[in-house]
Amino acid sequence: MAHRHEVIVVGAGGAGLTAALYAAREGADVAVGSKLYPTRSHTGAAQGGIGAALGNVEEDHWEWHMFDTVKGGDYLTDQDAAEVFAKEVIEAVIELEHMGLPFDRLPNGKIAQRRFGGHTKDWGKAPVHRAAHAADRTGHMILQTLYQQCVKHNITFYNEFHVTDVILEDGVAKGLVAYELATGELHLFEAKAIVIASGGFGRIYKITSNAYTLTGDLQAILYRKGLPLEDMEFYQFHPTGLYPLGILLTEGARGEGGILRNALGERFMERYAPTIKDLAPRDMVSRAMYLEVREGRGCGPKKDHVLLDLTHLPPEVIEKKLPDITEFSRIYLGVDPLKEPVPVMPTAHYAMGGIPTTLWGQVIQDENNTVVPGLYAAGEAACVSLHGANRLGTNSLGDLVVFGRRAGIHAARFAKDADYHELTEAHLGPSRERIERIKNSKGKERVAALRAELQQSMMDNASVFRTGELLSKQVEVLKELMDRYKNIAIDDKGEAYNTELVEALELGYLLEVSEALVHSALNRTESRGAHAREDYPERDDRNWLKHTLAYKVEDGKVAFRYKPVVLGRFEPKARTY
């Protein structure tokens, strides 16, 4: 079955819906394809807020937000991206308000804001109230608001469609192939412009806050086709995952006054970040938590976690401002945050790296910023180099709306002057062949078993702390898993809702993005942001103040090129808080 739209967006989370909305406002015929019903997208899991220097509670400036973003990214952030972001996110938040997003309010009627990790005033002197929020359901509210706006603009949705191929010919993006879950049919989509906003890939790890669907599909598809992935070695672990499940407990809990304690009852972050303590950036807090456990100050019978203490806060603050995480603690652990501290440990959360783009979301293919005509990316799937080596909390939601908007506008304007490309049934061939190979395989390997081995080994060898020895070991593990993946077999041979087939396809994507991450981490011989090499503990600006572009050569073999970091008003300095 064939379809034709001027702009097709892949993914219906915050970035995808924003891109679709703004492309439609430019007059383009827009469609959105998604693995899920749109309001089930993972943006809905974002809790604490969207950072913008509104200054509603206290003095704040976009320059301070830009500085915090650059410093938080350990100076790997491109400063032109940070400047665009810090300026435009203010307007973006106000526009969301005008669309009807139900932000919490101050007594004077303005949007309420709370403190968040790494966000400071006066160039790092103290935490600042910058996160605009709707209780701890901010992402959910953004998603609902944007979806309603997309419906209003008559955007076409293809729900439960899994993209299996991006058609790139003569260096130009021409269309997509997608698998419809309900029927098992392959669909061909002709497009003048494609925006990829398909989210991250946290499911490479065993403990993660990510939804089951976040398997890096589009990153892997482009990587297989010879396009690079940028800065894949930088993967963020959020400090407060509900232990041992990894379910996210918002940083907003610490923004409201929550404190991390070890088995001795100590507020241990005072040792690691004496100025802003529990509101240090996520990479620093996660490492501090692991160190407390490693040095024997962990909690519980196994001394393998720490505690998030909210018991000193007024009950109305917890119940009204943090209702979701309070409910999660009660339901999943039987722990009432009003009465006792909550067990937490870091959980795999966010990819700083991804598909490299320009400031307008155009996908680039090399260190010279050569654009792939007609191909765009935004959100966590993309790497516009805003977050550098470590993203600050609340900047992901801002990223979605700022750079999703830019990608949508540029894609629509590109489409106005572009022609459709004639596609044929032959373009379905590679996807059909891959699906039939899996369905007809007589192999002995099982998808669930391989995925479990991948996730456990990535936790063991390539998570918060890394060494060359562990990463080299993981390179070999991935080679073996990729070989075994060729012999997977599934039991369900049916057409309708064949989720076993989908999981088999997703496992292939997980292996590809894991390969790019592990090789990039082994290649970067320094510690910066979320990439902590115990055998190279220092940041090395002389050799590594640059972005990594990873290219797949063949299974187990990756080539690297490098792109300079865009510097500007903030010179790299030692990162202390």
matplotlib code that plots the C-alpha trace (Angstrom):
import matplotlib.pyplot as plt

x = [0.0, 1.4, 0.9, 2.1, 2.6, 4.8, 6.2, 6.3, 7.3, 8.4, 7.5, 4.6, 6.3, 7.0, 9.5, 7.5, 4.2, 5.9, 7.6, 4.3, 2.3, 4.8, 5.1, 1.3, 1.2, 3.6, 0.9, 2.4, 0.5, 1.8, 1.5, 2.9, 3.8, 4.2, 4.8, 2.2, -1.0, 0.5, -0.5, 1.3, 4.6, 7.5, 7.4, 4.4, 6.8, 8.7, 7.8, 9.5, 9.3, 10.5, 13.4, 13.1, 14.4, 10.9, 12.0, 8.5, 9.8, 13.1, 15.5, 16.7, 18.2, 18.6, 22.4, 22.4, 20.5, 22.9, 25.9, 24.4, 23.7, 27.2, 28.8, 26.4, 27.4, 31.0, 31.8, 31.1, 27.9, 27.9, 27.4, 25.5, 22.9, 22.8, 22.2, 19.4, 17.9, 18.1, 16.5, 13.8, 12.6, 11.1, 8.8, 8.1, 6.9, 4.6, 3.2, 2.5, 0.6, -1.4, -2.2, -3.9, -1.2, -2.3, 0.9, 0.8, 0.4, 1.8, -0.5, -0.1, -1.3, 2.1, 3.5, 5.0, 8.7, 10.9, 14.5, 16.3, 19.7, 22.5, 20.2, 21.7, 21.6, 24.4, 26.7, 26.5, 26.3, 23.0, 20.1, 17.4, 13.7, 13.6, 11.5, 7.9, 5.8, 2.4, 2.7, 5.1, 3.1, 4.6, 5.5, 2.1, 0.5, 2.8, 1.9, -1.8, -1.7, 0.4, -1.7, -4.9, -3.3, -2.2, -5.8, -7.0, -4.7, -5.9, -2.6, -2.9, -1.8, -0.6, -0.6, 1.1, 3.3, 6.9, 9.3, 11.6, 13.5, 14.4, 14.9, 18.1, 19.1, 21.7, 22.3, 18.7, 15.9, 12.9, 10.6, 9.9, 8.8, 6.7, 5.2, 1.6, 1.2, -2.6, -2.3, 1.3, 1.3, 4.3, 3.5, 5.4, 5.5, 6.6, 7.7, 9.5, 10.8, 11.1, 11.5, 12.8, 11.7, 11.5, 13.1, 16.0, 17.3, 17.4, 16.3, 19.9, 20.3, 18.6, 17.7, 16.1, 13.4, 12.7, 9.5, 9.7, 9.4, 12.6, 14.9, 16.8, 15.1, 15.8, 19.3, 20.1, 18.5, 20.5, 23.7, 23.3, 23.0, 26.3, 25.3, 27.1, 25.9, 27.3, 28.6, 27.1, 29.5, 27.5, 24.6, 22.9, 21.9, 19.3, 20.2, 16.8, 15.4, 13.1, 15.3, 15.4, 13.0, 14.5, 11.2, 11.8, 11.4, 11.7, 14.6, 11.8, 11.6, 15.1, 14.0, 11.3, 13.8, 14.3, 17.7, 19.8, 21.1, 23.5, 23.3, 24.8, 22.1, 24.6, 23.6, 26.5, 26.2, 27.7, 31.0, 30.7, 29.0, 29.2, 27.4, 24.3, 24.5, 21.6, 20.9, 24.2, 24.0, 22.9, 26.2, 27.9, 25.0, 24.9, 28.6, 28.4, 25.7, 27.8, 30.8, 28.8, 27.7, 31.1, 32.7, 30.3, 27.8, 24.9, 21.5, 19.6, 20.7, 22.9, 24.1, 23.3, 21.3, 20.8, 17.7, 15.7, 14.4, 11.2, 9.9, 10.9, 8.7, 5.1, 2.7, 0.8, 4.0, 4.5, 0.8, 0.2, 3.5, 4.8, 1.6, 2.9, 6.2, 4.4, 2.0, 4.8, 6.6, 3.5, 2.4, 5.7, 7.6, 5.0, 6.9, 5.1, 7.4, 5.5, 6.7, 9.9, 12.8, 12.5, 15.2, 16.8, 19.7, 20.7, 18.6, 19.5, 17.6, 18.7, 21.0, 22.9, 24.2, 22.2, 21.6, 23.7, 21.9, 22.2, 20.4, 17.5, 17.3, 18.9, 20.7, 24.4, 26.6, 30.1, 32.4, 31.9, 28.2, 27.2, 23.4, 21.3, 18.6, 15.1, 16.1, 15.6, 15.8, 14.8, 14.4, 16.3, 16.8, 18.9, 22.1, 22.2, 24.9, 22.8, 23.4, 27.1, 28.4, 25.6, 22.0, 20.6, 17.2, 14.2, 16.3, 14.9, 11.4, 12.8, 14.8, 11.7, 9.8, 12.6, 14.3, 11.1, 9.7, 12.8, 12.8, 9.1, 9.4, 12.5, 11.1, 7.9, 9.8, 12.1, 9.1, 7.5, 10.4, 10.9, 9.4, 8.1, 10.3, 8.8, 9.0, 8.0, 7.2, 10.8, 11.6, 9.7, 12.2, 14.8, 12.2, 10.2, 13.3, 14.4, 10.9, 10.6, 14.1, 13.1, 9.7, 11.1, 14.2, 15.0, 17.6, 17.8, 18.4, 15.6, 14.9, 14.2, 17.4, 19.6, 18.0, 18.5, 22.2, 22.6, 21.0, 22.8, 26.2, 25.7, 24.9, 28.0, 30.5, 29.3, 27.2, 28.1, 31.7, 33.8, 37.3, 39.1, 39.1, 35.4, 34.6, 36.9, 35.1, 31.8, 33.0, 33.5, 30.2, 28.4, 30.2, 29.0, 25.4, 25.3, 26.5, 23.8, 21.2, 21.5, 20.1, 17.0, 13.7, 10.2, 7.1, 4.4, 4.2, 1.0, 0.3, -1.9, -0.3, 2.8, 4.6, 7.2, 8.3, 8.5, 10.6, 13.0, 13.4, 13.9, 16.6, 18.6, 18.3, 19.4, 22.5, 23.4, 23.1, 25.0, 27.8, 28.0, 27.9, 30.5, 33.0, 32.7, 33.2, 36.3, 37.6, 37.3, 40.2, 39.1, 36.3, 33.8, 30.2, 28.4, 31.4, 33.4, 36.5, 38.3, 41.4, 41.3, 39.8, 40.6, 38.9, 41.4, 40.5, 43.7, 42.8, 39.1, 37.3, 35.6, 32.5, 32.7, 31.1, 30.8, 30.3, 29.5, 32.0, 30.7, 29.5, 32.0, 34.0, 33.4, 35.3, 35.5, 35.7, 35.6, 33.8, 35.1, 33.0, 31.4, 32.8, 31.8, 31.4, 32.2, 35.7, 36.1, 36.9, 37.0, 33.5, 32.7, 29.4]
y = [0.0, 3.4, 6.8, 10.3, 13.3, 16.4, 16.0, 12.7, 12.7, 9.5, 9.5, 11.1, 12.2, 15.9, 16.5, 14.7, 16.4, 19.8, 19.3, 18.1, 21.0, 23.7, 22.0, 22.1, 25.7, 26.4, 25.0, 21.5, 18.3, 16.4, 12.9, 11.3, 7.6, 6.1, 2.7, 3.8, 5.7, 9.2, 10.0, 6.8, 8.2, 8.4, 12.2, 11.4, 10.0, 13.2, 14.5, 17.5, 20.4, 22.4, 24.8, 28.4, 31.7, 33.2, 34.8, 34.3, 33.4, 35.2, 37.0, 34.8, 35.4, 33.3, 33.9, 32.1, 29.2, 29.1, 29.1, 26.3, 24.2, 24.6, 23.9, 21.0, 19.5, 19.6, 22.1, 19.6, 21.5, 23.6, 27.1, 28.3, 25.6, 26.5, 30.2, 29.4, 27.1, 29.3, 32.2, 30.4, 28.1, 31.1, 31.9, 28.1, 27.8, 30.8, 29.4, 26.1, 28.1, 29.8, 26.4, 25.5, 23.6, 23.6, 24.7, 25.1, 28.7, 31.1, 33.2, 36.1, 33.9, 33.4, 30.0, 28.3, 27.3, 25.0, 24.3, 21.6, 20.0, 22.2, 25.2, 28.2, 32.0, 34.5, 32.1, 29.2, 30.9, 29.2, 27.1, 29.0, 28.4, 27.7, 24.6, 25.4, 22.5, 20.8, 18.9, 16.0, 15.3, 18.0, 15.7, 14.2, 17.6, 18.7, 15.6, 16.0, 19.7, 19.1, 16.2, 18.3, 21.0, 18.4, 17.1, 20.7, 21.1, 18.0, 16.1, 12.5, 9.9, 6.3, 4.7, 1.4, 1.6, 0.5, 2.1, -0.6, 1.4, 5.0, 5.2, 7.1, 7.2, 9.4, 11.0, 12.2, 11.1, 9.9, 8.0, 5.3, 1.8, 0.9, -2.3, -2.1, -4.0, -4.6, -6.3, -7.3, -5.3, -3.2, 0.3, 2.6, 6.3, 8.9, 12.2, 15.4, 15.7, 13.3, 14.3, 11.6, 12.1, 8.5, 8.9, 7.1, 3.6, 3.1, -0.5, -1.5, -1.5, -3.8, -1.0, 1.9, 4.5, 4.1, 2.5, -0.9, 0.8, 2.9, 0.7, 3.1, 1.9, 4.9, 5.6, 2.0, 2.1, 5.2, 3.8, 0.6, 2.8, 4.5, 7.7, 8.6, 8.6, 11.5, 11.4, 8.0, 7.4, 9.9, 8.1, 9.6, 7.6, 9.5, 9.4, 8.6, 5.4, 3.5, 0.7, -2.0, -1.4, 1.8, 3.6, 7.3, 9.5, 13.1, 15.4, 17.8, 15.8, 17.2, 20.5, 20.7, 19.9, 16.1, 14.9, 11.9, 9.9, 7.0, 4.2, 6.5, 9.0, 11.4, 14.0, 12.7, 15.2, 17.8, 16.1, 16.0, 19.4, 21.7, 24.6, 23.1, 19.6, 17.4, 19.6, 18.9, 17.7, 14.1, 12.7, 13.9, 12.7, 9.3, 8.7, 9.9, 7.3, 4.5, 5.6, 5.6, 2.1, 1.0, 2.3, 0.4, 3.1, 1.7, 0.9, -2.3, -5.9, -5.9, -2.3, -1.7, 1.5, 4.9, 6.7, 9.7, 11.4, 13.5, 13.0, 16.5, 18.1, 19.3, 16.5, 18.9, 19.6, 15.9, 15.1, 18.1, 18.8, 15.2, 13.0, 10.6, 9.6, 9.3, 6.9, 4.9, 4.5, 3.3, 0.9, -0.6, -0.7, -0.3, 2.7, 5.9, 8.9, 10.9, 8.4, 6.8, 7.4, 5.8, 3.4, 4.7, 4.0, 5.4, 4.3, 4.5, 7.5, 9.6, 9.5, 12.7, 11.4, 10.4, 11.4, 14.6, 17.7, 21.4, 24.0, 23.6, 19.8, 18.9, 15.6, 15.8, 13.1, 14.2, 16.5, 19.2, 19.4, 18.2, 18.0, 15.0, 16.8, 16.1, 14.4, 15.9, 14.8, 16.2, 15.3, 12.5, 10.6, 13.6, 15.2, 19.0, 19.0, 21.0, 18.6, 18.0, 15.3, 15.5, 16.9, 19.1, 18.1, 19.9, 20.6, 17.6, 19.0, 22.3, 20.6, 18.9, 22.1, 24.4, 22.1, 20.2, 23.5, 24.4, 21.0, 21.2, 24.7, 24.0, 20.7, 22.4, 25.1, 22.6, 20.6, 23.6, 23.7, 19.9, 17.3, 13.8, 10.9, 8.0, 4.9, 1.4, -2.0, -2.8, -0.4, -2.8, -5.5, -5.2, -4.9, -7.8, -10.0, -9.2, -10.0, -13.2, -14.3, -14.0, -15.7, -18.6, -19.1, -22.6, -21.2, -22.0, -18.6, -16.9, -13.2, -12.8, -14.6, -12.6, -9.3, -10.2, -11.0, -7.7, -5.7, -7.3, -7.1, -3.4, -2.8, -4.7, -3.3, 0.1, 2.0, 4.6, 3.7, 2.3, 1.0, 0.0, -3.6, -3.7, -1.9, -4.3, -7.2, -5.7, -5.3, -9.1, -9.8, -7.7, -9.5, -12.8, -11.6, -10.2, -13.6, -15.4, -12.8, -14.2, -17.5, -16.2, -17.9, -16.9, -19.1, -16.7, -16.9, -14.8, -11.5, -9.6, -8.1, -10.2, -8.6, -11.4, -10.4, -6.7, -7.6, -9.6, -6.5, -4.3, -6.6, -5.9, -2.2, -2.5, -4.4, -1.8, 1.2, -0.7, -1.3, 2.4, 3.3, 0.8, 1.5, 5.2, 4.8, 2.7, 5.2, 8.3, 8.0, 10.7, 11.3, 14.0, 14.4, 11.1, 9.2, 8.2, 6.2, 5.0, 4.3, 7.9, 9.9, 13.4, 15.6, 16.1, 19.2, 19.2, 15.9, 15.4, 18.7, 17.4, 15.5, 11.8, 10.7, 6.8, 5.1, 1.4, -0.5, -4.0, -5.9, -5.3, -2.7, 1.0, 4.0, 7.4, 11.0, 14.1, 17.5, 20.5, 21.8, 25.2, 27.5, 31.0, 33.2, 30.5, 29.1, 25.6, 25.5, 23.0, 21.9, 22.4, 23.0]
z = [0.0, -0.9, 0.6, -0.3, 2.0, 1.7, 5.2, 7.1, 10.8, 12.4, 16.1, 18.0, 21.1, 22.0, 19.2, 16.5, 17.4, 17.6, 14.2, 12.7, 14.1, 12.8, 9.4, 9.1, 10.1, 7.2, 4.9, 4.3, 4.0, 7.1, 8.4, 11.5, 11.8, 15.2, 16.9, 19.4, 19.8, 20.1, 23.7, 24.8, 23.6, 26.1, 26.5, 28.7, 31.3, 31.7, 35.2, 36.7, 34.3, 31.3, 32.0, 30.8, 32.2, 32.8, 36.0, 37.6, 41.1, 41.2, 38.9, 35.9, 32.5, 29.3, 29.5, 32.9, 31.4, 28.5, 30.9, 33.0, 29.8, 28.6, 32.0, 32.6, 29.3, 30.5, 27.7, 24.9, 24.2, 21.0, 22.2, 19.2, 20.0, 23.6, 22.8, 20.4, 22.9, 26.0, 24.1, 22.2, 25.0, 26.8, 23.9, 23.4, 27.0, 26.7, 23.5, 25.2, 27.8, 25.1, 23.6, 26.9, 28.8, 32.4, 34.2, 38.0, 39.0, 41.5, 43.7, 41.2, 38.3, 36.6, 35.7, 38.8, 38.6, 40.8, 41.3, 39.3, 39.1, 37.6, 37.1, 38.9, 39.2, 38.8, 37.1, 39.5, 42.8, 44.0, 42.6, 40.7, 40.2, 36.4, 35.8, 34.7, 35.8, 35.9, 39.2, 38.3, 35.0, 32.8, 29.9, 30.0, 29.7, 26.9, 25.0, 25.4, 24.4, 21.3, 20.2, 20.4, 18.3, 15.7, 15.5, 15.1, 12.1, 10.4, 10.5, 9.4, 11.9, 11.1, 14.5, 15.3, 12.2, 12.6, 10.2, 8.8, 6.2, 5.2, 1.4, 0.7, -3.0, -4.6, -1.2, -1.0, 1.4, -0.7, 1.6, 4.1, 4.5, 7.5, 8.9, 10.1, 13.3, 12.9, 9.5, 8.9, 5.7, 4.5, 3.5, 1.2, 2.0, -0.5, 1.0, 0.1, 3.6, 6.5, 10.2, 12.5, 16.1, 17.2, 20.7, 22.5, 23.1, 26.8, 26.4, 25.7, 29.5, 32.0, 34.5, 32.7, 33.0, 29.3, 27.8, 26.1, 22.7, 23.0, 21.0, 18.7, 15.5, 13.3, 14.7, 13.8, 10.3, 9.3, 10.9, 8.8, 5.8, 6.3, 8.1, 11.3, 14.9, 17.0, 20.6, 21.3, 24.3, 26.3, 27.9, 31.0, 34.1, 36.1, 39.8, 41.3, 39.8, 42.1, 43.4, 42.1, 39.2, 37.7, 37.4, 37.3, 40.4, 39.3, 40.1, 41.0, 44.3, 45.2, 43.7, 46.3, 49.1, 48.9, 50.2, 49.3, 52.3, 52.8, 55.4, 58.0, 57.4, 55.9, 53.3, 51.2, 48.3, 50.6, 50.0, 46.2, 45.4, 48.5, 46.8, 45.3, 47.0, 45.9, 42.9, 41.2, 37.6, 37.1, 36.1, 39.3, 41.5, 39.9, 40.3, 43.9, 44.6, 43.1, 45.1, 48.4, 47.7, 46.6, 49.8, 52.0, 52.9, 50.9, 52.4, 52.8, 53.6, 50.5, 51.0, 47.3, 47.2, 48.9, 50.1, 48.9, 52.0, 51.7, 55.2, 56.4, 53.7, 54.4, 53.4, 51.2, 49.1, 48.5, 47.7, 45.5, 43.8, 43.5, 43.3, 40.6, 42.3, 45.6, 44.1, 42.3, 45.7, 47.4, 44.6, 43.5, 46.8, 49.5, 50.8, 51.8, 51.1, 53.8, 56.4, 55.3, 52.8, 49.3, 48.0, 44.8, 42.5, 39.0, 36.1, 32.3, 31.1, 28.2, 25.1, 24.6, 21.3, 18.2, 14.6, 14.0, 12.8, 12.1, 14.2, 11.9, 12.3, 8.9, 9.2, 8.4, 7.1, 7.9, 9.8, 7.2, 8.1, 4.7, 4.7, 3.5, 1.5, 2.7, 6.0, 9.4, 13.0, 16.4, 20.0, 21.7, 18.4, 17.2, 18.3, 17.8, 20.4, 22.9, 25.8, 25.2, 27.6, 30.1, 29.8, 32.5, 33.9, 32.2, 29.0, 27.2, 27.1, 26.0, 23.3, 22.0, 21.5, 20.4, 17.9, 17.0, 15.9, 13.9, 12.1, 11.3, 9.8, 7.8, 6.5, 5.3, 3.6, 1.9, 0.8, -1.0, -3.5, -3.8, -5.9, -5.0, -5.9, -7.8, -5.6, -6.6, -4.9, -5.3, -2.5, -0.1, -1.0, 1.8, 4.5, 3.2, 2.9, 6.5, 7.9, 5.9, 7.0, 10.6, 10.2, 8.2, 10.3, 11.7, 14.1, 17.7, 19.3, 21.2, 21.1, 24.8, 25.9, 23.6, 24.7, 28.4, 27.7, 25.9, 28.6, 31.5, 29.8, 28.9, 32.6, 33.7, 31.1, 29.7, 32.3, 34.8, 35.3, 32.5, 31.8, 28.6, 29.8, 30.4, 27.1, 25.2, 26.8, 25.7, 22.1, 22.0, 23.7, 21.0, 18.2, 19.6, 20.1, 16.5, 15.2, 17.3, 16.2, 12.6, 14.0, 15.9, 15.3, 16.4, 17.0, 15.7, 12.0, 11.8, 10.2, 12.7, 15.8, 15.5, 18.5, 18.6, 15.1, 16.2, 19.2, 16.9, 14.7, 17.7, 19.0, 15.8, 16.4, 20.0, 19.0, 16.4, 18.7, 21.4, 19.0, 18.2, 21.9, 23.1, 20.4, 20.9, 24.6, 24.1, 21.6, 23.9, 26.4, 28.9, 31.4, 30.5, 31.7, 31.7, 30.2, 33.2, 32.4, 35.5, 33.6, 32.2, 35.1, 33.9, 31.2, 28.3, 26.4, 24.4, 22.7, 23.2, 23.0, 19.9, 18.8, 17.8, 14.5, 14.5, 11.1, 10.8, 8.6, 9.3, 12.3, 15.0, 13.1, 13.5, 12.0, 13.5, 12.3, 14.5, 14.5, 16.5, 19.4, 18.6, 21.3, 22.2, 25.2, 27.8, 27.8, 29.2, 32.9, 35.7, 36.5, 40.1, 42.0]

ax = plt.figure().add_subplot(projection="3d")
ax.plot(x, y, z, "-o")
ax.set_aspect("equal")
plt.show()
